[in-house]
Amino acid sequence: QYNLGNLLRWFGRPDEALGPLLEAVRLRPDFAMAYEALGHVYRDLGQPQAALQAFQRSVELKPTVANAQFNLGLMHYRGDGQPKDVAVAAQWFARAAQGGSIDAQYALDFVRGQ
């Protein structure tokens, strides 16, 4: 279910990806990567609160998921699903950069330079 949902997400079909990814986390509630993919789908569907919760769950389950950390940083920076908070965004970007995310390092440098 995860592979199908992720494939549909990559092909720009978030509405079709949602069901398989929800089934993936139902079958394996400890599958951090499925929650991360679910976060992308919810964001693409314009559901920022649900996206935020999915990315947070991914990081709770696997604290080293740099992509989920980076996306949490973006959401906090833009104010998606909660008030904009650049300081919290910088913390998420720093965690993701420590995990090897080049994008997060660029984002961290950007927010620090503001």
ABEGO torsion letter per residue (X at the ends): XAAAAAAAAAAGBAAAAAAAAAAAAAABAABAAAAAAAAAAAAAAGBAAAAAAAAAAAAAABAABAAAAAAAAAAAAAGBGBBBBAAAAAAAAAAAAAAGBAAAAAAAAAAAAX
